[in-house]
Every structure is written in C-alpha cells, then in structure tokens.
C-alpha cells in the first residue's frame, strides 16, 4: 500500500490516509462508521496548518467535502 511505504519514509505523523469506503450501500448511502470516523479525524488533522502528505483514492477525492472554514465552525 502506498500509505505504508510513504509513511515509513517520512513518518506517520507527516502522512495522512483519507480512506474510501469500498462497501458503499446504495440503499441508504451510508458509509461504515469506522471509515466515517477516520475521515472526520483526517479532516481535523488537515485543519492544523501543518504540511503533510495526504494519500487518498480518486473516488474519495472527488466526493463533496465541506468548506474548511464552515467545517471548522461546526
């Protein structure tokens, strides 16, 4: 996995994995709770204003994400 290779070189604190839920339920559009929790955690880490490498899947990157300013106020 790319994340494991990159994080072993630059350190886990400098590398973030923004996951994609491979099991997407068309019936209710729900993500697994663990994936959602991890994505929210990564969004909070991205607000810290520290330079990091973010690794994600194209499908995860193309999904709607809230505006950082609005998300930070929540």
Z-matrix of the N, CA and C atoms (Angstrom, degrees):
N
C 1 1.435
C 2 1.531 1 109.20
N 3 1.306 2 116.49 1 140.85
C 4 1.461 3 122.22 2 -177.37
C 5 1.524 4 111.20 3 -61.77
N 6 1.330 5 116.91 4 -42.01
C 7 1.465 6 120.24 5 -179.21
C 8 1.517 7 111.40 6 -57.61
N 9 1.307 8 117.66 7 -45.70
C 10 1.466 9 121.42 8 -179.18
C 11 1.527 10 111.35 9 -62.62
N 12 1.325 11 116.94 10 -40.88
C 13 1.460 12 120.56 11 -179.98
C 14 1.524 13 111.56 12 -67.01
N 15 1.337 14 116.92 13 -47.17
C 16 1.463 15 120.55 14 -177.76
C 17 1.525 16 110.63 15 -68.41
N 18 1.331 17 117.86 16 -43.87
C 19 1.464 18 120.23 17 -178.05
C 20 1.524 19 112.16 18 -66.60
N 21 1.334 20 117.04 19 -27.71
C 22 1.464 21 118.57 20 176.88
C 23 1.529 22 111.46 21 -71.25
N 24 1.322 23 116.93 22 -23.48
C 25 1.464 24 121.31 23 179.62
C 26 1.526 25 111.22 24 -87.76
N 27 1.328 26 117.10 25 -46.76
C 28 1.473 27 120.16 26 -174.07
C 29 1.528 28 113.27 27 -102.74
N 30 1.309 29 118.16 28 -6.06
C 31 1.466 30 121.69 29 179.95
C 32 1.515 31 111.71 30 97.00
N 33 1.317 32 116.29 31 144.22
C 34 1.466 33 120.92 32 -177.07
C 35 1.524 34 112.65 33 -65.51
N 36 1.318 35 118.31 34 -28.20
C 37 1.463 36 120.37 35 179.81
C 38 1.523 37 111.95 36 -72.40
N 39 1.319 38 117.21 37 -20.70
C 40 1.463 39 121.83 38 -179.22
C 41 1.521 40 113.07 39 -99.11
N 42 1.311 41 117.27 40 3.22
C 43 1.461 42 121.68 41 -176.24
C 44 1.527 43 108.71 42 -132.84
N 45 1.321 44 116.97 43 126.37
C 46 1.456 45 122.10 44 -179.29
C 47 1.516 46 110.14 45 -116.41
N 48 1.324 47 116.45 46 139.82
C 49 1.463 48 122.17 47 176.40
C 50 1.514 49 108.37 48 -109.86
N 51 1.330 50 116.55 49 117.83
C 52 1.463 51 122.71 50 176.97
C 53 1.520 52 106.59 51 -103.11
N 54 1.340 53 117.83 52 98.81
C 55 1.465 54 121.22 53 -169.19
C 56 1.521 55 114.38 54 -77.76
N 57 1.311 56 114.19 55 161.82
C 58 1.463 57 123.45 56 173.86
C 59 1.511 58 107.30 57 -116.84
N 60 1.301 59 116.65 58 133.54
C 61 1.458 60 121.36 59 178.99
C 62 1.527 61 108.70 60 -79.14
N 63 1.333 62 116.43 61 110.41
C 64 1.462 63 120.44 62 -179.52
C 65 1.520 64 112.77 63 -69.77
N 66 1.309 65 116.39 64 -22.60
C 67 1.464 66 120.10 65 -178.79
C 68 1.520 67 107.79 66 -103.94
N 69 1.328 68 115.84 67 84.37
C 70 1.452 69 120.67 68 -179.56
C 71 1.515 70 108.25 69 -93.21
N 72 1.312 71 115.65 70 126.72
C 73 1.459 72 120.46 71 -177.26
C 74 1.526 73 109.37 72 -91.00
N 75 1.329 74 116.66 73 110.28
C 76 1.464 75 120.82 74 -179.70
C 77 1.523 76 111.75 75 -66.66
N 78 1.307 77 116.75 76 -25.65
C 79 1.460 78 118.84 77 -175.47
C 80 1.518 79 112.60 78 -68.06
N 81 1.322 80 117.82 79 -39.71
C 82 1.464 81 118.93 80 -178.79
C 83 1.528 82 112.87 81 -127.04
N 84 1.313 83 118.63 82 -1.41
C 85 1.459 84 121.74 83 178.03
C 86 1.511 85 113.77 84 66.06
N 87 1.316 86 117.59 85 26.21
C 88 1.466 87 121.04 86 -175.29
C 89 1.518 88 111.53 87 -94.64
N 90 1.323 89 115.41 88 141.49
C 91 1.453 90 121.80 89 171.85
C 92 1.524 91 107.77 90 -92.38
N 93 1.309 92 116.05 91 160.25
C 94 1.456 93 117.66 92 173.73
C 95 1.519 94 108.21 93 -64.96
N 96 1.308 95 117.32 94 147.88
C 97 1.462 96 121.58 95 -176.74
C 98 1.518 97 111.76 96 -63.55
N 99 1.326 98 117.91 97 -34.93
C 100 1.460 99 120.54 98 -179.75
C 101 1.522 100 111.46 99 -67.14
N 102 1.324 101 117.00 100 -42.93
C 103 1.462 102 121.34 101 179.38
C 104 1.529 103 109.43 102 -65.21
N 105 1.323 104 117.08 103 -44.29
C 106 1.457 105 120.61 104 179.34
C 107 1.527 106 110.82 105 -61.77
N 108 1.323 107 117.64 106 -44.18
C 109 1.465 108 121.28 107 178.75
C 110 1.530 109 110.66 108 -61.42
N 111 1.329 110 116.78 109 -41.72
C 112 1.465 111 120.40 110 -179.76
C 113 1.530 112 110.55 111 -67.04
N 114 1.314 113 117.82 112 -40.11
C 115 1.460 114 120.80 113 178.92
C 116 1.530 115 111.01 114 -64.24
N 117 1.339 116 117.10 115 -41.74
C 118 1.466 117 120.28 116 177.13
C 119 1.529 118 110.97 117 -63.92
N 120 1.316 119 116.57 118 -40.14
C 121 1.465 120 121.03 119 177.04
C 122 1.535 121 110.44 120 -61.19
N 123 1.324 122 117.02 121 -43.74
C 124 1.469 123 120.79 122 179.43
C 125 1.526 124 111.35 123 -66.81
N 126 1.331 125 117.57 124 -36.48
C 127 1.459 126 119.65 125 177.22
C 128 1.531 127 110.21 126 -63.79
N 129 1.332 128 117.00 127 -38.59
C 130 1.465 129 120.42 128 176.64
C 131 1.524 130 110.93 129 -66.42
N 132 1.335 131 118.22 130 -39.09
C 133 1.466 132 121.72 131 178.09
C 134 1.530 133 110.36 132 -63.59
N 135 1.321 134 117.42 133 -35.32
C 136 1.464 135 121.12 134 -179.70
C 137 1.530 136 111.84 135 -68.86
N 138 1.315 137 117.81 136 -22.39
C 139 1.460 138 121.53 137 179.00
C 140 1.520 139 112.62 138 -78.72
N 141 1.322 140 118.10 139 -8.18
C 142 1.469 141 122.11 140 -175.23
C 143 1.527 142 114.35 141 -73.62
N 144 1.296 143 118.92 142 -3.59
C 145 1.478 144 123.29 143 178.26
C 146 1.524 145 112.83 144 61.89
N 147 1.312 146 116.76 145 31.76
C 148 1.459 147 121.57 146 175.56
C 149 1.527 148 107.45 147 -111.83
N 150 1.323 149 116.59 148 136.47
C 151 1.460 150 120.40 149 179.35
C 152 1.520 151 110.12 150 -69.76
N 153 1.326 152 115.68 151 124.68
C 154 1.460 153 122.48 152 178.97
C 155 1.517 154 109.22 153 -143.18
N 156 1.312 155 115.41 154 163.32
C 157 1.458 156 121.83 155 173.35
C 158 1.522 157 106.91 156 -94.31
N 159 1.323 158 116.70 157 126.85
C 160 1.456 159 122.24 158 179.07
C 161 1.519 160 108.74 159 -107.81
N 162 1.318 161 116.13 160 121.07
C 163 1.463 162 121.45 161 -179.46
C 164 1.522 163 107.76 162 -110.20
N 165 1.329 164 115.19 163 128.92
C 166 1.455 165 119.96 164 -179.44
C 167 1.524 166 109.81 165 -150.65
N 168 1.292 167 115.69 166 174.49
C 169 1.459 168 123.77 167 176.98
C 170 1.524 169 107.73 168 -94.59
N 171 1.312 170 117.59 169 151.19
C 172 1.456 171 121.75 170 -179.65
C 173 1.524 172 110.90 171 -55.73
N 174 1.321 173 118.21 172 -40.82
C 175 1.459 174 120.71 173 179.56
C 176 1.525 175 111.94 174 -64.22
N 177 1.316 176 117.67 175 -36.50
C 178 1.467 177 120.63 176 177.91
C 179 1.523 178 110.40 177 -70.09
N 180 1.317 179 117.21 178 -37.71
C 181 1.464 180 121.07 179 -178.83
C 182 1.524 181 111.90 180 -70.67
N 183 1.325 182 117.23 181 -27.52
C 184 1.461 183 120.12 182 -177.22
C 185 1.527 184 113.09 183 -89.05
N 186 1.311 185 118.16 184 -4.38
C 187 1.468 186 121.10 185 177.38
C 188 1.517 187 110.17 186 -77.27
N 189 1.318 188 114.96 187 155.70
C 190 1.463 189 120.64 188 178.01
C 191 1.523 190 109.96 189 -66.07
N 192 1.317 191 115.94 190 131.78
C 193 1.459 192 122.49 191 172.53
C 194 1.523 193 107.08 192 -125.63
N 195 1.321 194 117.40 193 144.82
C 196 1.462 195 118.84 194 -178.48
C 197 1.524 196 111.97 195 -67.10
N 198 1.308 197 115.38 196 156.19
C 199 1.455 198 121.66 197 174.71
C 200 1.527 199 107.87 198 -58.96
N 201 1.348 200 118.85 199 130.94
C 202 1.470 201 120.83 200 -177.25
C 203 1.526 202 114.33 201 -55.17
N 204 1.341 203 117.31 202 -36.18
C 205 1.458 204 120.35 203 -179.52
C 206 1.526 205 110.62 204 -67.08
N 207 1.313 206 116.91 205 -42.44
C 208 1.457 207 121.12 206 178.73
C 209 1.522 208 110.39 207 -69.67
N 210 1.335 209 116.98 208 -42.74
C 211 1.463 210 120.95 209 179.96
C 212 1.537 211 110.96 210 -61.05
N 213 1.305 212 116.70 211 -39.81
C 214 1.469 213 121.26 212 -178.51
C 215 1.521 214 111.90 213 -63.94
N 216 1.338 215 117.05 214 -31.26
C 217 1.463 216 121.42 215 179.10
C 218 1.524 217 112.68 216 -74.69
N 219 1.328 218 116.38 217 -21.22
C 220 1.474 219 119.34 218 -179.09
C 221 1.495 220 107.44 219 -73.54
